[in-house]
Amino acid sequence: MVKGYLALVLHAHLPYIRHPESEAYLEERWLFEAITETYIPLLQVYQGLLADGVEFRVTMSITPTLLSMLTDPLLQKRYLKHLTKLIELAEKEVLRTESQAQQFNGLAFKYLNRFTSLREFYLRYNGNLIPAFRELQDLGKLEIITSAATHAFLPNVMTEEAVRAQLQTAVDLHTEHFGRAPQGIWLPECGYAPELDLLLKECGLRFFFTDAHGVSTAEPAPVFGTASPVLTPHGVAAFPRDVESSRQVWSSHEGYPGDFNYREYYRDIGFDLPIEEVKDYIHPDGIRINTGMKYFRITGKSEQKEPYNPQWAREKAAEHAGNFLFNRERQVEHLSYQMGRRPIIVAPYDAELYGHWWYEGPQWLDMLLRKMHFDQTTIKTITPSEYLGLYPDFQVCRLPMSSWGRGGYSDVWLRSENDWIYPALHRMETCMIDLANSFAEPSDLERRALNQASRELMLAQSSDWAFIMDNKTMVDYAVKRTKHHVNRFDALYGMLKKGNLNAMWLSKIELLDNLFPAINFEAYRSKHELRQFAPSTSPVVLLLSWEFPPMTVGGLSRHVYDLTRYLVKNGWDVHVVTTEAEGAPFEEVVEGVHVHRVHVMKPDGAEFEHWAFQLNLMMIDTVQGLQDAGLKFDLIHAHDWLVAYAAEMIKKTSGVPLVSTIHATEHGRNHGIHTDLQRYIHGLEWKLTYESQRVILCSTYMQREVEQVFHLPSDKLDVIPNGVDPEMLRPTALAEAGKGVFAKEGEKLVMFVGRLVREKGVHTLLNAVPMIVDEFPETRFVIAGKGPSMESLREQAHAMGIADRVRFTGFISDEDRNSLFQEADVAVFPSLYEPFGIVALEAMAANTPVVVSDVGGLGDVVQHGRNGLKMYPDDAHSLALQVKSLLRDAEFGKRLAQTALDEIDHYNWNCIARQTTKVYHKALGLDVRVPTVLEAAAAME
């Protein structure tokens, strides 16, 4: 039985070290060595596991700079030349070692075979390894994540615009190459700072990694320690590194790579052999470098080294894989017992550790994943995205600034050796923002220069240069690279400001620094430049609703949509803040209504109230952003309990009146309050009505209910019915042509449309089916909609033997709904509880005869025998009697439907919007009497 999970995270990164002007740069060999020793060996391990049916998951970051180099034709060509030289060297070594110890000759043969197989692999993918990684991603074995565009240490980036540009550029490049947007990010050097999570969320990133102390020092203290992610205040998940699993691999004292049987990293023939024998395989200037051919094992701490024995190393790798797995099993068993849920052990490493620094690393990883698959069931590998889908409730914490590396708080990237770079970088950020804001419509040449300035800034920001300066390796190169990019940026800035661009010089540096071909300088535009609200000449209302099209669960979505567009027609400036919907933009204007959709990290599920709380936090954050952008609203209008917390907080921080509409109550839905969840929702409903200046109800039934349940004074309440737009219910061409979509010719059709929950009474309709079919055997029943009761209703139909008579359509489009209304002989709405019943009103507007329960708002709308028929609630016999009376006498049904259609104008949205405006005026302190429903209807006649 699985008790917990292991997330293996490999961070694959190299700085941008492309030098088209010369092949003599040693730094390009960093890439060639990583491909030879890490990237291809890891791909071979993954593909081998796949071929053998081993189930595994690994998370890999492939940073934008590395991604760019791996897909660069020039570097691909140069690497193939490098690999060919390695094969040539290995062939010479096979001949040279023939007269030496058999062990050295055997190693030379192994290297020759290895280099040859690497070349075959590389050519199989035409020199581009990214499709190989993408294949594994698409098979669900790898989760590939991104990093900041040039691996900038984000806590040391001064401006929000520059951070956003680093993130968005990375996301765009990743999406282009991998066919999907990244879900997570490796923050460079694990550098996190408060408020960074908001920018991550804006770029669609759901999670990141921190060092252990980044989470363990959070407030409040994480209840699960480092064995679970936590959510930041803006809803992004932070996965902390597990100290114990890291120590076993990373530690210089007790880590596996230091075992004496493993291959020695520093003893390479590039240094050991006479210069004459290796001169063609080291730097042209005679500088000795690693070739990758090493014949010795670590042996011990002395300079004396023994020959490398691959078999011994393999046995040790197997032993260490078993030890690592044993320790993780014990760790998971202990944590799962303490937590009461399955923990996650996050084990992140630099990818280059596997193969480059630790030659046997890929072999160890291969053995570990095989042992996990075949030898035990306690722990499984998992990706962060998969783990986030397991539980709906993660703790929200405020994380401090943190990093990994010495000291854990950016000491490596900000000290005397490298602090001189930041004044220049911060000045460049300010200048780049100035350029982006200044050039609203640049010419083609100006756009090229602006984009190149963005590249030079990003390249100068790379954390690698500061790291190298601190580490005192290749310092001259790091200093030179930083100064080159600063100088090129300054030259571009001066040319752009003076309007004298040198096109020839620009073309030259575009060839040298050709990173991110699709880069867009507009990413540096200030947020207030991108979205700034001018003072409105109309009153401004902010509506909060968890539903808005295309997000449609019940009738609330349609209500808010219709109300808001008619408020616009009545002179209001309307802004709706709602949850995200698949395929819908986060910002758009719909028929004059400004719609702002928010991303909520956790899906709804068993802990729906937790999702609702996260929704409220995101709504508050979004409204704050709108206010920062200059939006000033006069009134807040909240719809139902799901937005109660946001409504209260925004009311108190903005100081404007709050109006709420209560569409239903938890007490009414459940005929009382019986559970903790119901008490929680009931409390939010009461709080919302308490905080509201005015409370709108959709029926006199609902008015009586809230007066009794929440003890509200009647003079605080306004009854405004729901409405219907007949234009939205026009029949489709197919229905107008009389073609049957839901029933065959000669059959009767009884329909229901709505959310499938018990309160809608669909079970009563199913119970009535046998009684209806007994008299009208050619009757079909269509139940349209979705909801938690769908499966139980299907089971009921099967158990009753009527499954062949009843069709469950699931979600139904507006077009299909209209066809269904036109084709149906009767529309039935047998609700147990119904505050209003907008779907019944839509059926009446579509000229379809209706049968409704005599409950709630349905009783206000339908008058028995005049514009529809009523049934006793939860009474299948009563329902069957009413339906059969309509099926017997089609003319009677037509008369009822026509009367309903003639009276439907009482519920038009223009009238409802005017009544709502008068309620707004009352909330704003203007003494305007709101007419009753009957008065409003009379005024329309």
Number of C-alpha atoms within 10 A of each C-alpha: 8 13 20 25 22 23 22 21 26 21 23 22 23 21 21 22 19 22 16 13 9 7 14 12 14 14 16 20 19 12 23 20 20 22 22 21 25 24 22 22 22 21 17 17 17 24 17 13 17 15 9 9 11 18 16 20 24 22 23 25 25 25 27 28 25 20 23 22 21 21 16 16 13 13 21 19 11 15 23 16 11 17 20 15 16 20 19 15 20 24 16 14 21 19 13 14 17 14 10 10 10 11 16 22 19 17 23 25 18 16 22 22 15 16 22 18 13 20 19 13 18 21 13 12 12 11 20 18 21 16 14 18 23 19 14 19 19 13 10 14 21 22 25 27 25 30 29 26 29 29 28 27 24 25 21 19 17 16 16 16 21 27 24 22 24 24 28 22 22 27 26 19 24 24 13 11 15 18 11 15 20 24 18 26 25 25 23 26 25 25 25 28 16 14 16 19 24 18 19 22 18 16 20 18 23 25 28 24 27 25 24 21 22 27 27 18 17 18 12 13 15 20 13 18 19 24 25 24 30 27 22 22 20 24 26 26 28 27 25 27 27 21 17 14 20 15 15 18 21 17 12 11 12 12 15 24 26 20 19 18 24 25 26 25 18 14 19 18 20 22 16 12 11 10 16 7 14 19 16 12 19 17 17 11 8 12 12 18 16 19 19 19 20 22 22 22 22 23 19 14 9 7 9 9 16 16 18 22 18 18 10 12 21 17 13 19 26 19 16 22 22 18 14 17 22 15 14 20 23 12 18 24 18 14 21 16 12 12 14 10 15 22 26 28 29 29 19 23 18 15 23 22 22 24 23 21 19 22 20 23 25 26 20 26 20 21 21 20 23 18 16 22 17 10 11 14 13 17 26 21 21 23 24 27 15 11 16 19 10 10 15 17 18 19 17 22 21 20 26 18 20 24 28 21 15 10 10 18 20 21 14 23 24 18 13 11 17 17 13 12 18 17 11 16 20 18 13 24 24 15 17 26 20 16 21 22 17 12 17 10 8 13 10 9 13 19 18 19 25 25 21 27 26 28 26 26 25 23 26 27 31 24 20 23 26 28 19 20 22 18 12 12 11 13 17 13 15 20 16 12 16 22 15 15 20 22 13 17 24 19 15 22 21 12 15 19 13 9 10 11 18 14 12 9 10 18 13 11 13 18 12 13 19 16 23 20 13 11 20 19 24 21 21 25 22 17 16 13 11 12 14 14 14 10 11 12 9 13 13 20 22 21 24 27 22 28 25 24 16 14 17 14 18 17 18 20 17 22 19 20 18 20 20 26 21 23 22 19 15 14 13 21 22 22 24 26 26 26 23 22 17 8 8 12 13 17 13 13 13 12 12 17 19 18 20 21 22 25 21 23 22 23 16 13 12 11 14 16 17 17 20 22 17 21 26 25 20 25 28 21 18 18 19 16 15 19 15 15 17 15 18 19 21 17 22 25 22 28 23 21 28 24 27 25 20 23 27 19 14 19 18 13 9 15 11 16 21 28 27 27 22 20 20 20 24 20 19 19 17 15 12 14 16 10 9 9 14 17 15 13 19 20 14 19 24 18 16 28 26 16 18 22 19 23 27 24 25 24 26 20 19 23 20 16 20 24 14 11 15 17 12 18 10 12 8 15 20 23 22 24 26 24 24 27 18 18 9 13 20 18 20 16 11 11 19 12 9 12 14 17 13 19 19 13 10 9 15 19 21 26 23 27 25 23 22 24 17 20 18 24 21 26 22 22 26 21 20 19 24 18 17 22 17 10 12 16 13 15 21 21 25 20 25 21 21 20 15 11 15 19 13 13 19 18 12 16 20 13 10 13 11 18 16 10 16 19 17 17 13 16 18 16 11 13 15 17 20 20 25 30 28 22 23 22 23 27 26 27 29 28 27 23 24 25 26 26 26 24 18 25 25 22 30 28 27 26 24 27 31 29 24 25 27 23 21 23 22 24 20 17 22 22 15 15 12 13 23 27 23 24 24 16 18 20 17 21 17 16 28 21 14 20 24 16 13 21 20 12 10 13 11 16 24 18 17 23 23 21 16 26 21 13 15 22 19 20 22 19 22 19 21 23 23 18 22 20 18 18 26 23 16 18 22 17 11 11 11 13 11 19 15 15 21 10 10 18 17 10 11 12 8
